[in-house]
């Protein structure tokens, strides 16, 4: 008998007990509602990731909006976080900082285009970096000052890690993880820079070697092209690794913030043993009305957990 035939026979033998057994689930398991009664929105938080009604209701202090909704909306409507947090005095600082840095950036860039000097291009870049810093600081300020009567907020830990890697771990009190994640991301960034530098070097060398009338004999064009492709691939791998480590620390902050208050008892036990599955109608799928058959039993395993 061939190997596929053995596999098919094995699967059929495994399915035989199920032909004599019925689904042993209570009907309530399929009709139970899992919404949190405390949730003012009356639904799971995963039902709708973002709602304009919830967002603007929080901005105008008509309802409590989740921190994730507030943050997502404020990435477009910058400064609305401060309005929701009732810190109106910060708005002139936010909008004034954005206007000043952006205006100065365009002014210096225009001066550079008119031949004022390359230093004006550098001034322009610094100003635009300042605009990004004001934008980032506004979002961070809104998350820090978000108030809710909850001691440990997984949403706040997640947004902390998005805005500043490692800050979510600090919020959770897991400071020992910060150097690990920074070491991983720093290593990925280092190899990205090194591989990108080598890629640019061999790319230029390949262009010069393959140019018409080139007299360079340092290596063949095919060799330069091979090294160029290798370092470009390594550079891409480094970028993927950096993004992966960044997302990992965000997920870590979210998960362990949820588990901070998880009460895990020292009295943990698990028992596994054989069991006979009876035909009790109360445990039939759909209730007694949909129970099919009578007098049928099945043999299975019983798993007991105590924690």
LINZI-V468849 format. One record per residue. N is the residue number from 1. RES is the residue in three letters. PSI is psi in degrees with one decimal (none if undefined). Layout:
BEGIN
N;RES;PSI
N;RES;PSI
END
This chain:
BEGIN
1;UNK;134.3
2;UNK;164.3
3;UNK;-43.9
4;UNK;-35.0
5;UNK;-39.8
6;UNK;-43.0
7;UNK;-42.7
8;UNK;-43.5
9;UNK;-41.5
10;UNK;-43.9
11;UNK;-38.1
12;UNK;-40.9
13;UNK;-35.5
14;UNK;-29.3
15;UNK;-13.7
16;UNK;-44.4
17;UNK;-32.8
18;UNK;-19.7
19;UNK;-23.0
20;UNK;-7.2
21;UNK;156.2
22;UNK;159.3
23;UNK;121.8
24;UNK;72.0
25;UNK;141.4
26;UNK;146.6
27;UNK;-30.7
28;UNK;-23.9
29;UNK;-21.7
30;UNK;-4.9
31;UNK;-2.7
32;UNK;141.1
33;UNK;137.1
34;UNK;12.4
35;UNK;143.7
36;UNK;126.1
37;UNK;-23.8
38;UNK;-19.7
39;UNK;116.8
40;UNK;-16.4
41;UNK;-13.8
42;UNK;30.3
43;UNK;167.7
44;UNK;149.5
45;UNK;-15.7
46;UNK;-3.3
47;UNK;-46.9
48;UNK;117.7
49;UNK;-35.8
50;UNK;137.7
51;UNK;123.5
52;UNK;-34.9
53;UNK;-44.2
54;UNK;-39.8
55;UNK;-53.0
56;UNK;-25.0
57;UNK;-36.4
58;UNK;-37.0
59;UNK;-41.2
60;UNK;14.1
61;UNK;38.5
62;UNK;-14.4
63;UNK;167.3
64;UNK;116.1
65;UNK;149.0
66;UNK;155.6
67;UNK;-33.3
68;UNK;-39.6
69;UNK;-42.8
70;UNK;-43.9
71;UNK;-45.3
72;UNK;-43.3
73;UNK;-34.9
74;UNK;-12.9
75;UNK;-23.7
76;UNK;-51.0
77;UNK;74.5
78;UNK;135.1
79;UNK;-14.4
80;UNK;-23.7
81;UNK;-44.1
82;UNK;-33.2
83;UNK;-44.4
84;UNK;-35.8
85;UNK;3.2
86;UNK;37.6
87;UNK;66.1
88;UNK;-26.0
89;UNK;-15.0
90;UNK;-16.2
91;UNK;-44.6
92;UNK;-33.1
93;UNK;-43.3
94;UNK;-56.3
95;UNK;-33.9
96;UNK;-41.2
97;UNK;-41.8
98;UNK;-44.5
99;UNK;-41.7
100;UNK;-48.1
101;UNK;-39.9
102;UNK;-44.3
103;UNK;-43.1
104;UNK;-36.0
105;UNK;-44.0
106;UNK;-34.3
107;UNK;-49.5
108;UNK;-36.1
109;UNK;-38.2
110;UNK;-38.0
111;UNK;-38.0
112;UNK;-41.0
113;UNK;-27.7
114;UNK;4.9
115;UNK;24.0
116;UNK;-19.2
117;UNK;152.6
118;UNK;-20.8
119;UNK;-27.0
120;UNK;-29.5
121;UNK;-39.1
122;UNK;-40.3
123;UNK;-41.3
124;UNK;-43.4
125;UNK;-39.1
126;UNK;-40.6
127;UNK;-41.6
128;UNK;-34.7
129;UNK;-36.4
130;UNK;-37.5
131;UNK;-44.5
132;UNK;-36.1
133;UNK;-40.3
134;UNK;-42.0
135;UNK;-48.1
136;UNK;-44.1
137;UNK;-34.6
138;UNK;-43.9
139;UNK;-43.2
140;UNK;-41.5
141;UNK;-40.5
142;UNK;-38.7
143;UNK;-42.0
144;UNK;-39.6
145;UNK;6.4
146;UNK;125.8
147;UNK;134.0
148;UNK;144.5
149;UNK;56.1
150;UNK;125.7
151;UNK;-45.4
152;UNK;114.1
153;UNK;113.7
154;UNK;-35.1
155;UNK;-40.3
156;UNK;-41.1
157;UNK;-39.9
158;UNK;-46.4
159;UNK;-33.1
160;UNK;-45.0
161;UNK;-29.6
162;UNK;-43.8
163;UNK;-35.1
164;UNK;104.0
165;UNK;133.4
166;UNK;-21.0
167;UNK;-31.6
168;UNK;-38.4
169;UNK;-37.4
170;UNK;-39.1
171;UNK;-35.8
172;UNK;-5.0
173;UNK;14.3
174;UNK;67.2
175;UNK;-25.8
176;UNK;-18.6
177;UNK;-21.1
178;UNK;-51.1
179;UNK;-26.9
180;UNK;-49.3
181;UNK;-38.3
182;UNK;-33.0
183;UNK;-41.7
184;UNK;-47.2
185;UNK;-36.5
186;UNK;-39.9
187;UNK;-42.0
188;UNK;-40.1
189;UNK;-38.6
190;UNK;-48.2
191;UNK;-29.0
192;UNK;-44.7
193;UNK;-45.3
194;UNK;-47.1
195;UNK;-35.2
196;UNK;-37.4
197;UNK;-44.2
198;UNK;-35.1
199;UNK;-44.9
200;UNK;-35.9
201;UNK;-49.7
202;UNK;-25.5
203;UNK;-45.0
204;UNK;-39.9
205;UNK;-39.8
206;UNK;-40.9
207;UNK;-38.1
208;UNK;-39.9
209;UNK;-35.0
210;UNK;-2.0
211;UNK;149.5
212;UNK;130.5
213;UNK;13.8
214;UNK;139.0
215;UNK;5.0
216;UNK;137.7
217;UNK;20.5
218;UNK;-35.1
219;UNK;171.4
220;UNK;154.8
221;UNK;-36.1
222;UNK;-37.8
223;UNK;-43.1
224;UNK;-39.4
225;UNK;-38.5
226;UNK;-46.9
227;UNK;-37.4
228;UNK;-45.7
229;UNK;-37.4
230;UNK;-49.4
231;UNK;-29.6
232;UNK;-39.2
233;UNK;-43.3
234;UNK;-37.1
235;UNK;-42.7
236;UNK;-39.8
237;UNK;-40.4
238;UNK;-39.5
239;UNK;-42.4
240;UNK;-39.7
241;UNK;-40.9
242;UNK;-46.2
243;UNK;-39.0
244;UNK;-44.4
245;UNK;-35.6
246;UNK;-47.5
247;UNK;-32.9
248;UNK;-41.6
249;UNK;-27.5
250;UNK;-46.1
251;UNK;-40.4
252;UNK;-44.5
253;UNK;-39.8
254;UNK;-49.2
255;UNK;-47.3
256;UNK;-17.8
257;UNK;-38.6
258;UNK;-33.7
259;UNK;1.8
260;UNK;-39.0
261;UNK;13.4
262;UNK;118.7
263;UNK;106.4
264;UNK;112.1
265;UNK;153.4
266;UNK;-17.5
267;UNK;86.9
268;UNK;132.2
269;UNK;148.6
270;UNK;128.3
271;UNK;130.2
272;UNK;129.6
273;UNK;168.3
274;UNK;152.7
275;UNK;148.9
276;UNK;120.5
277;UNK;115.3
278;UNK;177.4
279;UNK;34.1
280;UNK;120.4
281;UNK;-27.9
282;UNK;-23.1
283;UNK;9.4
284;UNK;145.9
285;UNK;127.3
286;UNK;-3.1
287;UNK;180.0
288;UNK;-31.9
289;UNK;-28.5
290;UNK;10.1
291;UNK;128.3
292;UNK;133.7
293;UNK;166.5
294;UNK;138.8
295;UNK;7.1
296;UNK;145.3
297;UNK;165.0
298;UNK;158.7
299;UNK;133.4
300;UNK;-156.6
301;UNK;144.8
302;UNK;125.9
303;UNK;121.3
304;UNK;130.2
305;UNK;138.0
306;UNK;120.7
307;UNK;none
END
